[in-house]
Amino acid sequence: MKKSLGLFLAILLLSVGNTCTWGAGFQLFNEGSARVMGLGAAVTARSDMVESAWYNPSAAAFFSGPEMLAGMALVKPSFTYKDKSGEEYEMVKHVHPLPFFYGIFPVNNRVSLSFSFNLPYGLATDWPNDWPGRYDADYTSLKTFFWVPSISFKLNDKLSIAVGAQLVYADAEMEKALLTTTGDVRSKLEGDDYASGWLAALTFKPWKHTTFGLIYRSKIDLDLDGKVTYQNVPPNPQFLYNSTLLPAQFINGKGEVLLTLPATFSFGVATTIVPRWILSADLLWSGWSAYEKLTYKFEYLPYLGIEGTKVDEKNWHDRWAIRLGAEYALKPQWKLRFGYVYDPSPIDDYTRGPELPTSDRHLFNIGVGYLKGNLELDAAYTYLIMEETSTPPAGSPGNEYGNLDGQYDGDTHIFSVDVRYKF
């Protein structure tokens, strides 16, 4: 038992680092564990997985003993912008680790406590510093660490409910170029914030072979407070402002970014009606319409050198994602998993910017699990395809300077491993 606890903690500590990637919007629900990933995250109604501590903590009320799981996913995105002139620019490639930890601890036969740690939202885009979209964005990073304690209650043998808190730490860094008559000035905005939200969940087992699950998570409002710094500032830069040539001012100072993570609602069903198979399906609603704008507050506005606010319109849309999963018991100790996800993009075509230029995604998942005694080892692989999408028109919020006229395209390879121990 002590060795297992040590292994969980080692995985968790070693994997907390540069932990972000991009998604439809910037959700990362599929990367929650190797078991979850192999099933396309269609696990809202699974009442036999310790990952329910995040995906539906009301299922914890049906556990007879404590369980823990820890691991991480490795995400390698590839992204390309191809201009109509034929020029092609590729995003700098990185491998991003995403750690996760889940635990369920029954108090008695009706009450259970659960805890999860993961990163359900995040993004990282790193374009070359000399690419034509550098005045809109060339490096963007957002990391969101979620700690979620919950308590579940089994009302009877068929029904359980749960409530929980979402405790969030977020860290952001954004870089881009600013145009002056004497060359580019580099700007960097860094900020972080602590925030909180809540969740409520339900598990219903009307029949022995079929389970339904529901979970609602509240939105999270972030006020990322930090600083703005500038590099390559010429001695007396000039710029054109309201048709008048004025001296520009680039003064290091305080900065803030206001950002909203959406509320989500998930409905799922899982069944064992087919021998040796567990089949599951989820519908996940994300309230991305709350992301109407991205607001920047400056102690010293770039170019003007006075306190002010800049607003980037986003106008994202609410979306439903479809998730399908299947688990096959090849042998008592071996399990095979398969999944598919259709994840439509919430991003408005007019406001799509290079900091997150994704479109609709298709995720194809496969996984394997090996059980020996109370210990289970799992691995999974996902291939993500993003549908090709065009840059918005010149002057739009996603192409303010009109330097972009082409197509975005990309895909991603994701690998995940975890270890679970049942006490």
C-alpha positions in Angstrom: 0.0 0.0 0.0 2.8 2.4 0.9 4.6 1.6 -2.4 1.4 2.3 -4.4 0.9 5.7 -2.6 4.5 6.6 -3.4 4.0 5.7 -7.0 0.9 7.9 -7.3 2.6 10.9 -5.7 5.7 10.5 -7.9 3.7 10.5 -11.1 1.8 13.5 -10.0 4.8 15.6 -8.9 6.9 14.7 -11.9 4.2 15.6 -14.4 3.2 19.1 -13.1 5.1 21.3 -15.5 4.3 22.9 -18.8 0.8 21.6 -18.9 -1.4 22.9 -21.6 -2.5 22.3 -25.2 -5.4 23.3 -27.5 -8.8 21.9 -28.0 -12.2 22.8 -29.5 -12.5 25.9 -27.5 -9.8 25.0 -25.0 -11.5 22.0 -23.3 -9.4 19.0 -22.4 -12.0 16.6 -21.1 -10.8 13.6 -23.2 -7.3 13.7 -21.6 -8.6 13.0 -18.1 -6.9 9.5 -17.8 -5.8 6.6 -20.1 -9.1 4.7 -19.3 -11.2 7.8 -20.0 -9.3 8.6 -23.2 -9.6 5.1 -24.5 -13.4 5.5 -24.1 -13.6 8.9 -25.7 -14.6 10.4 -22.3 -18.0 8.8 -22.6 -18.0 8.0 -18.9 -20.6 10.2 -17.2 -22.7 7.1 -16.5 -19.9 4.7 -15.6 -20.3 3.8 -11.9 -17.2 1.6 -11.7 -14.4 4.1 -12.5 -12.5 6.1 -9.9 -12.3 8.9 -12.5 -15.9 9.6 -11.5 -14.4 11.8 -8.9 -14.3 14.4 -11.8 -16.6 13.0 -14.4 -19.6 12.3 -12.1 -18.8 12.1 -8.4 -22.3 10.8 -7.5 -21.1 7.4 -8.7 -18.7 7.3 -5.8 -21.6 6.4 -3.5 -21.7 2.9 -5.1 -18.1 2.1 -4.3 -17.5 -0.4 -1.6 -13.9 0.5 -0.9 -11.3 3.2 -1.5 -9.5 3.6 -4.9 -6.9 5.9 -6.3 -5.6 6.5 -9.8 -2.8 8.7 -11.1 -1.0 9.3 -14.4 -0.6 11.7 -17.2 -1.2 12.3 -20.9 1.4 13.5 -23.4 0.0 15.8 -26.1 1.8 16.6 -29.3 -0.1 19.1 -31.5 0.9 20.0 -35.0 -0.5 23.2 -36.6 0.0 24.9 -39.9 -1.0 28.2 -41.5 -0.8 28.2 -45.3 -1.2 31.6 -47.0 -2.9 31.9 -50.4 0.4 33.0 -51.8 1.8 29.6 -51.1 3.9 30.5 -48.0 3.5 28.0 -45.2 4.2 28.6 -41.5 4.2 25.8 -38.9 3.6 26.2 -35.2 6.6 25.4 -33.0 6.1 21.8 -31.9 6.1 20.9 -28.2 5.0 17.9 -26.1 2.7 18.9 -23.3 2.3 16.7 -20.2 -1.2 16.8 -18.5 -1.2 15.2 -15.0 -4.2 13.8 -13.3 -5.2 12.2 -10.0 -8.5 10.8 -8.7 -9.5 9.2 -5.4 -12.7 7.8 -3.9 -13.1 7.1 -0.2 -16.3 5.6 1.1 -17.3 6.7 4.6 -20.1 4.1 4.9 -22.5 2.2 2.6 -24.3 5.4 1.7 -21.8 8.3 1.9 -18.5 8.7 -0.1 -15.9 11.4 -0.4 -14.0 12.0 -3.6 -11.2 14.2 -4.9 -9.8 14.9 -8.3 -6.9 16.9 -9.7 -6.6 17.6 -13.4 -6.4 20.3 -16.1 -9.7 20.3 -18.0 -8.9 23.6 -19.8 -5.7 24.9 -21.4 -4.0 26.0 -24.5 -0.6 26.7 -25.9 0.1 28.1 -29.3 3.6 29.1 -30.3 4.0 30.6 -33.8 7.4 31.7 -35.2 8.2 35.3 -34.2 8.5 36.4 -37.8 5.2 34.9 -39.1 2.6 37.4 -40.7 0.1 37.0 -37.8 2.6 38.1 -35.1 0.7 41.3 -34.6 -2.4 39.4 -33.6 -0.6 36.6 -31.5 2.5 34.5 -31.7 2.7 32.9 -28.2 -0.3 32.1 -26.0 -0.3 29.8 -22.9 -3.1 29.1 -20.5 -2.9 26.5 -17.7 -5.9 25.8 -15.4 -5.3 23.5 -12.4 -8.6 22.1 -10.9 -8.9 20.6 -7.4 -12.4 19.2 -6.9 -13.5 17.7 -3.5 -17.0 16.2 -3.5 -19.4 14.3 -1.3 -21.9 11.8 -2.6 -25.0 10.3 -1.0 -26.7 7.0 -2.0 -30.5 7.7 -1.6 -31.3 4.0 -2.4 -29.9 1.1 -4.4 -30.8 2.9 -7.6 -30.2 6.6 -7.0 -27.3 8.8 -5.8 -26.5 12.5 -5.8 -23.4 14.5 -5.2 -22.2 18.1 -4.7 -18.7 19.5 -4.9 -16.5 22.5 -5.2 -14.2 23.5 -8.1 -11.0 25.1 -6.8 -9.0 26.6 -9.7 -5.6 28.1 -10.1 -5.0 29.6 -13.6 -1.8 30.9 -15.1 -1.5 32.8 -18.5 1.2 34.2 -20.7 0.6 36.0 -24.0 3.1 37.5 -26.4 2.9 39.3 -29.7 4.5 42.0 -31.8 3.5 45.7 -31.8 4.1 47.6 -35.0 6.1 50.9 -35.0 7.7 52.9 -37.8 11.1 51.8 -36.6 10.4 48.0 -36.2 8.6 45.5 -34.1 8.3 45.9 -30.3 7.7 42.7 -28.3 5.0 42.7 -25.7 4.4 40.1 -23.0 1.5 39.9 -20.6 1.7 37.5 -17.6 -1.0 36.9 -15.0 -2.5 34.3 -12.6 -5.6 33.9 -10.5 -7.4 31.7 -7.9 -11.1 31.1 -8.5 -13.9 28.7 -7.6 -17.1 27.2 -8.7 -19.4 24.3 -7.9 -20.9 21.1 -9.3 -23.9 18.9 -8.8 -24.3 15.3 -10.1 -26.7 12.4 -10.2 -26.5 8.7 -11.0 -29.5 6.5 -11.7 -29.6 2.7 -12.1 -33.1 1.7 -13.1 -31.9 -1.7 -14.2 -29.0 -3.9 -13.2 -27.4 -3.6 -16.7 -28.0 0.1 -17.5 -27.0 3.3 -15.7 -27.7 7.0 -16.4 -25.6 9.9 -15.2 -25.9 13.7 -15.1 -23.5 16.4 -14.0 -23.6 20.2 -14.1 -20.5 22.3 -13.5 -20.7 26.1 -13.0 -18.8 28.6 -15.0 -15.5 30.0 -13.6 -14.7 33.7 -13.9 -10.9 34.4 -14.0 -9.2 37.7 -13.3 -5.6 37.0 -14.3 -3.6 39.7 -12.6 0.0 40.3 -13.4 2.4 42.5 -15.4 3.1 43.7 -18.9 6.7 44.1 -20.2 8.1 45.2 -23.5 11.3 44.3 -25.4 13.1 45.9 -28.4 11.7 49.3 -27.6 13.5 51.9 -29.8 14.8 55.2 -28.2 12.0 57.3 -29.7 9.5 55.2 -31.6 6.8 56.8 -33.7 3.4 55.5 -34.8 0.4 56.7 -36.6 -2.6 57.3 -34.3 -5.8 58.9 -35.5 -4.0 60.1 -38.6 -1.5 61.9 -36.4 2.2 60.9 -36.0 2.8 60.8 -32.2 5.6 59.5 -30.0 4.7 56.0 -28.8 5.1 54.9 -25.2 5.8 51.4 -24.1 6.0 51.4 -20.3 6.3 48.2 -18.2 3.5 48.0 -15.7 0.6 46.1 -14.3 -1.8 44.1 -16.5 -5.0 42.0 -16.2 -6.9 39.6 -18.4 -10.5 38.8 -17.7 -11.6 35.4 -18.9 -14.6 33.1 -18.4 -14.5 29.3 -18.4 -17.9 27.9 -19.4 -20.5 26.1 -17.5 -21.0 22.5 -18.7 -23.7 19.9 -18.6 -23.2 16.2 -19.4 -25.7 13.4 -19.8 -24.6 9.8 -20.2 -25.8 6.3 -20.5 -23.8 3.0 -20.0 -25.0 -0.6 -20.4 -23.6 -4.1 -20.0 -26.6 -5.6 -21.8 -24.2 -7.1 -24.4 -22.0 -9.9 -22.8 -18.4 -8.9 -22.2 -19.0 -5.4 -23.4 -19.6 -2.1 -21.6 -21.1 0.4 -24.1 -21.4 4.1 -23.2 -22.5 7.4 -24.8 -22.4 11.0 -23.6 -23.7 14.3 -24.7 -21.6 17.2 -23.3 -23.0 20.8 -23.5 -20.5 23.6 -23.0 -21.9 27.2 -22.4 -19.2 28.9 -24.5 -21.6 31.9 -25.2 -20.3 33.2 -21.8 -17.0 33.9 -23.6 -18.3 37.0 -25.3 -15.0 39.0 -25.1 -11.4 38.9 -23.8 -10.7 42.0 -21.8 -7.2 43.3 -21.1 -6.6 46.0 -18.5 -3.3 48.0 -18.7 -1.7 50.3 -16.2 -0.1 51.8 -19.3 -1.7 51.1 -22.6 0.7 50.3 -25.4 1.4 53.2 -27.7 -0.4 55.7 -25.4 1.3 55.1 -22.1 -1.9 55.8 -20.1 -4.2 53.6 -18.1 -6.9 51.9 -20.2 -8.7 48.8 -21.4 -8.5 46.8 -24.6 -11.4 44.4 -25.6 -11.1 41.6 -28.1 -14.6 40.4 -29.2 -15.0 36.6 -29.2 -18.8 35.9 -29.4 -18.3 32.1 -29.0 -21.3 29.8 -29.3 -22.7 27.1 -27.0 -22.0 23.6 -28.4 -22.9 19.9 -27.9 -20.2 17.3 -28.2 -20.9 13.6 -28.9 -18.8 11.0 -27.1 -19.0 7.2 -27.7 -17.1 4.5 -25.8 -16.9 0.7 -25.8 -14.9 -1.6 -23.4 -14.4 -5.3 -24.2 -13.3 -7.9 -21.6 -10.8 -9.8 -23.7 -9.9 -11.9 -20.6 -10.5 -11.4 -16.9 -7.3 -9.4 -16.6 -7.2 -7.7 -20.0 -9.6 -5.0 -21.3 -9.7 -3.3 -24.7 -11.2 0.2 -25.1 -12.4 2.1 -28.1 -13.8 5.6 -28.4 -14.9 8.4 -30.8 -15.6 12.0 -30.2 -17.1 14.7 -32.4 -16.2 18.0 -30.8 -17.7 21.0 -32.7 -15.8 24.3 -32.3 -17.5 27.1 -30.4 -15.3 29.7 -32.1 -17.0 32.3 -34.2 -15.6 32.4 -37.8 -15.4 36.2 -37.7 -13.4 36.3 -34.4 -11.2 33.2 -34.9 -7.6 34.4 -34.1 -4.2 32.8 -34.3 -4.0 32.4 -30.5 -6.6 29.6 -30.9 -7.5 28.9 -34.6 -9.1 25.5 -34.1 -12.3 24.3 -35.8 -14.4 21.1 -35.5 -12.5 18.1 -34.2 -12.7 14.4 -34.6 -11.0 12.2 -32.0 -10.3 8.5 -32.6 -9.3 6.6 -29.4 -8.0 3.2 -28.5 -6.8 1.8 -25.1 -5.8 -1.2 -23.2 -5.9 -2.1 -19.5 -4.2 -4.9 -17.5 -5.4 -5.9 -14.1 -3.3 -7.9 -11.6 -4.8 -8.3 -8.1 -5.7 -4.8 -6.9 -3.4 -3.0 -9.3 -4.4 -2.0 -12.8 -2.2 -0.4 -15.5 -3.7 1.4 -18.5 -2.5 3.0 -21.7 -4.3 4.8 -24.5 -3.7 6.6 -27.8 -5.8 9.3 -29.5 -5.5 10.7 -33.0 -7.2 14.1 -33.3 -8.1 15.6 -36.7 -9.0 19.2 -37.0 -11.1 20.2 -40.0 -9.4 22.9 -42.2 -10.6 26.4 -41.6 -10.1 29.8 -43.2 -8.7 33.0 -41.6 -11.4 35.7 -40.9 -11.5 38.8 -43.2 -9.1 41.7 -42.8 -10.0 44.1 -40.0 -11.9 41.5 -38.0 -11.1 40.8 -34.3 -9.2 37.7 -35.4 -7.2 39.4 -38.2 -7.0 43.0 -37.1 -4.1 44.0 -39.3 -5.2 42.1 -42.4 -1.9 40.2 -42.7 -3.6 36.8 -42.7 -5.3 35.3 -45.8 -5.2 31.6 -45.9 -6.1 28.3 -44.1 -5.4 26.8 -40.7 -4.9 23.0 -40.5 -3.8 20.7 -37.8 -3.8 17.3 -36.0 -2.6 16.0 -32.6 -1.2 12.8 -31.2 -2.0 12.0 -27.6 -0.6 9.2 -25.4 -1.7 8.5 -21.9 -0.7 6.1 -19.1 -2.1 5.6 -15.6 -2.0 3.3 -12.6 -5.0 2.4 -10.4 -5.0 0.8 -7.0 -8.0 -0.6 -5.2 -7.6 -0.9 -1.4 
